[in-house]
Each structure stands twice: as structure tokens, then as C-alpha cells.
Amino acid sequence: MTPKLTLAASAVLLAVFGAAFLIVPVQAMGLFGLGLDLDAKEITRLFGAAMFAWGICNWLARSHAETPGGRAVVTANLLHYLVGFIVILQGRFEGVGNDSSWVNVGLYFLFTVAFAYHQFAGRRAA
């Protein structure tokens, strides 16, 4: 998988989830067995806006992955997906969410591996 394809796939994923959390937060979080009170609904919308913007950033950076700026976006994605993977996995082990939440664990793991490859091994192979 090329950095361009990884950034594009991440962009679509983040933009779709971000838009869902922004527009229909209660229903989107309900898919994962999570209920929202009024405060959590507001935070989920804010999180959705950030995810959507991150997706747009990845989309715009996809054709520039080999430039210094593009490499910075790849590094930021690696950190985002690695920390996110740890947080989501810890939540699952603590009983947060339903079985659908394992999809998020898997997606975050896959993107962590992909961005780590581009960050370390992929650059040496090029």
C-alpha cells in the first residue's frame, strides 16, 4: 500500500465517521452501544468536527506524501492511530461499548501498522 493510498483511505474513514459524529452523534455512537447525555453529545460533535477536518487534511496531503510536509502528516497520523488504538483497546477491555467497537480497534490497528510502515520501513525501501 502506498502512502497516497493509505492517506486516501484514512481520509475517507475519518471524514465519514467525523461527519456522522458531527451530524447525528447520538445515532452514530449508538452503533457502538454508547449512550450520550447532553454534555457528551456536544463533545462528540466537537470530536466529529476534528475527525472530519483531519480527514480533509489527509485527502489534501495524499499527493504530497513524499514531501517534508507530507511526511509530517504521515507522522501525525501514526501518532493519532497508535494512541487511538491504545485508548480504544483499553476501553474495550474495561467494557466500554458493544461488540461493534472491535471494528474500531481493528481499523486503528491496521492504520497504525500502515502508517508505521510508511514512517519507517517504507521510506528505507524507496
NUPATI-674149 format. One record per residue: x, y, z of N, C-alpha, C in turn. Coordinates in steps of 0.001 Angstrom, whole numbers, padded with zeros to 6 digits, always signed. Example, Ala and Ser with C-alpha at 12.3 -4.5 7.8 and 13.67 -1.06 7.14 Angstrom:
BEGIN
+013190-005690+007800+012300-004500+007800+013200-003300+007800
+012850-002250+007080+013670-001060+007140+012900+000030+007870
//
This chain:
BEGIN
+000850-001166+000000+000000+000000+000000+000900+001234+000000
+000631+002159-000889+001429+003371-000983+000978+004392+000054
+001830+005354+000391+001393+006407+001313+000168+007151+000773
+000128+007353-000539-001021+008052-001138-002315+007287-000884
-002288+005981-001082-003483+005167-000872-003857+005109+000611
-002864+004992+001473-003137+004961+002913-003760+006269+003377
-003209+007388+002918-003779+008692+003278-005197+008840+002737
-005439+008377+001511-006778+008480+000928-007781+007625+001701
-007389+006385+002034-008286+005508+002793-008578+006093+004169
-007548+006604+004820-007729+007233+006123-008625+008462+006007
-008437+009228+004952-009248+010430+004735-010728+010084+004650
-011051+009064+003879-012454+008661+003720-013011+008177+005055
-012276+007319+005744-012727+006806+007028-012980+007937+008025
-011997+008825+008164-012132+009923+009128-013249+010880+008750
-013383+011186+007470-014425+012116+007038-015820+011527+007257
-016001+010245+006960-017311+009612+007144-017669+009529+008621
-016748+009013+009440-017021+008939+010878-017186+010343+011463
-016314+011266+011049-016416+012634+011558-017746+013280+011227
-018196+013121+009994-019490+013695+009597-020623+013069+010404
-020564+011764+010612-021608+011096+011395-021629+011603+012831
-020456+011718+013454-020401+012208+014835-020835+013667+014921
-020596+014429+013892-020965+015839+013865-022464+016031+013635
-023038+015279+012689-024426+015499+012276-025426+014698+013101
-025124+013431+013347-026040+012563+014102-025272+011844+015217
-024800+012592+016215-023928+011994+017227-024580+010881+018043
-025828+011045+018405-026493+010040+019240-026626+008721+018473
-027058+008813+017226-027223+007606+016422-025872+006961+016098
-024870+007785+015785-023545+007251+015440-022927+006528+016628
-022982+007126+017789-022408+006482+018968-023257+005289+019409
-024559+005345+019124-025437+004226+019441-025049+002951+018710
-024445+003080+017523-023978+001905+016788-022944+001120+017582
-022234+001807+018460-021199+001176+019265-021667+000909+020693
-022982+001034+020920-023539+000743+022233-023292+001825+023257
-023079+003046+022796-022788+004146+023705-023941+005144+023698
-024436+005483+024878-025461+006499+025020-024816+007842+025315
-025498+008912+024951-024941+010250+025160-025917+011120+025929
-025418+011775+026971-026210+012826+027589-025917+014119+026822
-026486+015218+027256-026334+016474+026516-024873+016915+026427
-024127+016759+027514-022708+017146+027512-021897+016267+026559
-022121+014958+026624-021382+014037+025756-021751+014254+024287
-022980+014654+024039-023405+014944+022664-022605+016113+022097
-022392+017124+022913-021616+018291+022480-020154+017917+022218
-019556+017138+023106-018164+016707+022940-018030+015810+021709
-019014+014945+021481-018980+014066+020311-019025+014888+019029
-019834+015935+019005-019878+016804+017821-018538+017511+017604
-017933+017958+018669-016622+018597+018560-015581+017597+018058
-015618+016387+018585-014739+015319+018124-014988+015018+016646
-016263+015007+016248-016614+014775+014851-016052+015850+013937
-016106+017100+014383-015537+018187+013579-014037+018002+013408
-013356+017597+014465-011907+017369+014382-011590+016194+013459
-012350+015107+013573-012123+013954+012698-012368+014316+011240
-013437+015058+010993-013750+015457+009619-012619+016315+009048
-012146+017282+009836-011056+018150+009379-009773+017347+009158
-009495+016382+010026-008310+015530+009867-008425+014718+008580
-009628+014260+008272-009849+013535+007026-009576+014411+005809
-010015+015654+005859-009768+016591+004755-008264+016851+004626
-007586+017003+005744-006128+017198+005729-005440+016019+005042
-005837+014795+005396-005248+013617+004772-005541+013581+003274
-006750+013949+002896-007109+013951+001476-006237+014937+000701
-006050+016111+001265-005244+017130+000594-003762+016763+000557
-003304+016005+001544-001882+015640+001632-001538+014381+000843
-002531+013662+000361-002282+012345-000232-001321+012384-001412
-001343+013436-002192-000448+013512-003360+000913+014113-003019
+001112+014441-001758+002361+015084-001341+003049+014303-000227
+002776+013002-000144+003262+012193+000975+004779+012114+001044
+005465+012330-000067+006929+012221-000069+007631+013563+000146
+006870+014619+000320+007460+015923+000615+007638+016045+002131
+008427+017015+002597+008554+017181+004061+007206+017397+004751
+006337+018180+004151+005019+018396+004748+004183+017133+004766
+004254+016365+003676+003521+015111+003611+004030+014102+004621
+005346+014072+004812+005909+013163+005815+005470+013572+007221
+005307+014867+007439+004809+015331+008739+003370+014849+008963
+002571+014853+007919+001191+014360+008027+001194+012853+008302
+002081+012107+007651+002193+010671+007908+002587+010430+009366
+003545+011192+009876+003967+011058+011275+002805+011364+012222
+002075+012428+011952+000936+012794+012795-000134+011705+012769
-000364+011113+011601-001322+010015+011506-000866+008815+012313
+000411+008496+012237+000938+007381+013022+000659+007606+014506
+000947+008795+014997+000700+009090+016409-000782+009025+016747
-001623+009580+015874-003072+009553+016089-003588+008119+016176
-003219+007300+015201-003738+005932+015184-003139+005070+016291
-001891+005278+016643-001274+004500+017715-001916+004823+019060
-002010+006101+019385-002633+006489+020660-004114+006101+020666
-004795+006328+019542-006207+005950+019443-006414+004460+019634
-005538+003650+019041-005618+002200+019208-005512+001819+020676
-004550+002398+021370-004358+002087+022797-005588+002493+023609
-006115+003680+023346-007287+004175+024087-008509+003294+023830
-008759+002973+022561-009936+002168+022230-009796+000748+022779
-008617+000178+022664-008398-001175+023185-008586-001212+024701
-008048-000224+025391-008232-000151+026837-009718-000035+027180
-010432+000793+026436-011871+000923+026664-012616-000386+026476
-012261-001129+025442-012914-002427+025197-012657-003380+026362
-011424-003405+026865-011114-004294+027982-011804-003846+029270
-012179-002578+029341-012913-002071+030507-014423-002195+030329
-014858-002727+029178-016284-002944+028953-017010-001788+028290
-016287-000843+027726-016920+000292+027055-017425-000145+025690
-018661+000186+025374-019221-000115+024065-019677-001552+023922
-020114-001872+022698-020577-003232+022404-019578-003922+021473
-019951-005071+020958-019031-005826+020105-018674-005084+018818
-019513-004169+018367-019194-003374+017169-017953-002507+017380
-017647-002218+018627-016472-001399+018925-015173-002087+018537
-015192-003407+018392-013993-004122+017960-013607-003734+016541
-014575-003283+015750-014265-002795+014401-013310-001605+014495
-013565-000705+015432-012679+000449+015624-011288+000010+016058
-011223-000970+016942-009921-001492+017372-009163-002004+016155
-009831-002782+015326-009191-003335+014138-008750-002273+013153
-009616-001284+012892-009262-000212+011953-008078+000599+012468
-008105+000937+013740-006997+001711+014298-005701+000903+014287
-005786-000401+014525-004593-001241+014455-004033-001272+013031
-004904-001491+012049-004457-001555+010649-003811-000249+010196
-004434+000879+010541-003847+002159+010143-002561+002457+010921
-002460+001986+012163-001203+002142+012904-000085+001403+012178
-000345+000181+011783+000663-000620+011080+001015+000030+009744
+000006+000468+008999+000257+001074+007682+001086+002342+007799
+000717+003229+008707+001468+004477+008841+002853+004230+009445
+002995+003230+010322+004319+002884+010849+005204+002369+009716
+004639+001583+008826+005406+001089+007683+005893+002263+006834
+004980+003198+006526+005374+004345+005710+006395+005221+006434
+006275+005299+007740+007174+006142+008522+008587+005549+008588
+008677+004248+008723+009976+003621+008968+010443+002756+007790
+009824+001620+007592+010287+000658+006578+010075+001171+005161
+008951+001773+004893+008637+002230+003537+009602+003275+003017
+010065+004122+003881+010984+005189+003472+012355+004621+003095
+012789+003595+003833+014071+002958+003522+014002+002177+002215
+012812+001573+001941+012663+000764+000735+012608+001617-000520
+012236+002875-000362+012079+003756-001526+013411+004240-002058
//
